[in-house]
Amino acid sequence: MVQDATYVPTQEGTLYLAIINDVFSRRIEGWSTSARQGSELMVRALQKAISERSLQGGVIHHSDRGSQYTSTAFQAVCRAEKITLSMGAVGNCFDNAMAESFFASLEKELIHQQRRRRFATRSEAALKIFEYIEGFYNRTRLHSALDFRSPVEFEHALHKVAATQDE
């Protein structure tokens, strides 16, 4: 999994968005929004991914070397869940390419559509981001890397294949 954060401008001020992206299925496993960027934002996104996906050890978490990921709180959650941490090299812009690709899609498909009418509040932006991630990106948006399937459709097909192999 890859984790990163971005910001969304609103008339009320900046809304920060942290996401955790499954490298295999491209699914956004966990995400969180806040008026402040810090370790709490990253921890909430990680905890959501853990609870939503029932992550149990053997997971590698990749991020940049930001202070949010080296914080005591973030490291404690990873240790407790037996998540292996991987951090990119200083100055390597390709480390979080998958997360950056998601942010580019979010900007193009949601945020730039709001340029004429910037989000009024952080709550409005958070709601639209929820709708984008949970209603569109994970369930409907097609990915060329997934043979033009959505992340959810790709995972269902994978589980179906695994189930038939178990029979």
SEFI-12295 format. One line per 3 residues: number of its first residue (from 1); their letters; for each residue x, y, z of C-alpha. Coordinates in pm, whole numbers, plus 50000, padded with zeros to 5 digits. Last residue first. Layout:
N
NUM	A	X/Y/Z; ...
END
This chain:
167
167	EDQ	48729/47378/49464; 49005/47613/49580; 49087/47715/49221
164	TAA	48725/47820/49169; 48739/48041/49478; 49067/48205/49369
161	VKH	48917/48291/49029; 48609/48443/49193; 48827/48637/49437
158	LAH	49026/48784/49147; 48710/48876/48958; 48573/49048/49269
155	EFE	48903/49234/49316; 48902/49362/48958; 48537/49470/48984
152	VPS	48617/49663/49303; 48922/49829/49147; 48724/49921/48834
149	RFD	48795/49729/48516; 48977/49834/48201; 49229/49548/48204
146	LAS	49330/49649/48557; 49629/49859/48444; 49393/50041/48203
143	HLR	49182/50151/48497; 48805/50200/48479; 48626/50424/48728
140	TRN	48309/50260/48859; 48345/50111/49207; 48665/50241/49365
137	YFG	48676/50577/49184; 48302/50647/49159; 48092/50596/49469
134	EIY	48351/50543/49742; 48624/50777/49619; 48420/51043/49438
131	EFI	48126/51042/49680; 48363/51070/49979; 48552/51350/49802
128	KLA	48223/51531/49741; 48132/51499/50110; 48476/51621/50221
125	AES	48451/51922/49987; 48111/52017/50128; 48238/51976/50484
122	RTA	48546/52187/50408; 48315/52466/50305; 48217/52666/49997
119	FRR	48383/52438/49743; 48508/52656/49458; 48248/52735/49194
116	RRQ	48411/52796/48859; 48704/52582/48964; 48471/52304/49088
113	QHI	48516/52081/48783; 48889/52116/48847; 48835/51947/49185
110	LEK	48642/51643/49067; 48768/51462/48756; 49095/51644/48692
107	ELS	49195/51700/49054; 49089/51353/49166; 49263/51194/48867
104	AFF	49585/51383/48944; 49554/51283/49311; 49521/50917/49208
101	SEA	49832/50944/48990; 50018/51105/49280; 49928/50807/49497
98	MAN	50061/50570/49231; 50374/50777/49171; 50462/50777/49539
95	DFC	50828/50687/49503; 50875/50857/49166; 50967/51200/49304
92	NGV	51282/51071/49470; 51419/51368/49667; 51502/51173/49981
89	AGM	51465/50803/49918; 51126/50653/49979; 51003/50501/50299
86	SLT	50898/50142/50359; 50723/50042/50679; 50625/49683/50754
83	IKE	50279/49652/50909; 50260/49422/51211; 49929/49580/51322
80	ARC	50067/49697/51658; 50393/49808/51496; 50210/50008/51229
77	VAQ	49983/50173/51485; 50284/50264/51702; 50474/50411/51405
74	FAT	50186/50647/51331; 50158/50767/51692; 50536/50806/51741
71	STY	50569/51019/51429; 50790/50900/51143; 50498/50888/50901
68	QSG	50367/51236/50982; 50723/51371/50976; 50738/51309/50603
65	RDS	50983/51055/50464; 50769/50954/50167; 50534/50663/50196
62	HHI	50516/50287/50153; 50323/50048/50378; 50408/49680/50334
59	VGG	50147/49434/50455; 50245/49095/50593; 50045/49163/50905
56	QLS	49669/49146/50922; 49473/49398/50719; 49101/49353/50774
53	RES	49025/49566/50467; 48785/49820/50610; 48932/49817/50963
50	IAK	49298/49841/50859; 49227/50087/50579; 49030/50307/50819
47	QLA	49311/50289/51074; 49560/50398/50808; 49348/50696/50703
44	RVM	49302/50792/51070; 49678/50761/51135; 49761/50986/50839
41	LES	49527/51263/50955; 49647/51229/51315; 50011/51256/51195
38	GQR	49955/51603/51065; 49778/51809/50804; 49508/52027/50951
35	AST	49153/52104/50835; 49101/51730/50810; 49016/51453/50567
32	SWG	49074/51078/50585; 49128/50788/50350; 49158/50416/50353
29	EIR	49166/50137/50099; 49164/50348/49783; 49162/50065/49531
26	RSF	49442/50048/49273; 49407/49667/49280; 49771/49567/49338
23	VDN	49920/49886/49482; 49634/49938/49726; 49616/50315/49779
20	IIA	49605/50478/50120; 49475/50832/50111; 49523/51151/50313
17	LYL	49314/51457/50225; 49374/51804/50365; 49104/52072/50348
14	TGE	49232/52427/50308; 49022/52729/50402; 48653/52825/50421
11	QTP	48630/52916/50054; 48774/52572/49980; 49111/52455/49849
8	VYT	49183/52081/49847; 49514/51956/49984; 49719/51647/49922
5	ADQ	49833/51347/50120; 50026/51026/50064; 50009/50656/50139
2	VM	50107/50356/49928; 50000/50000/50000
END
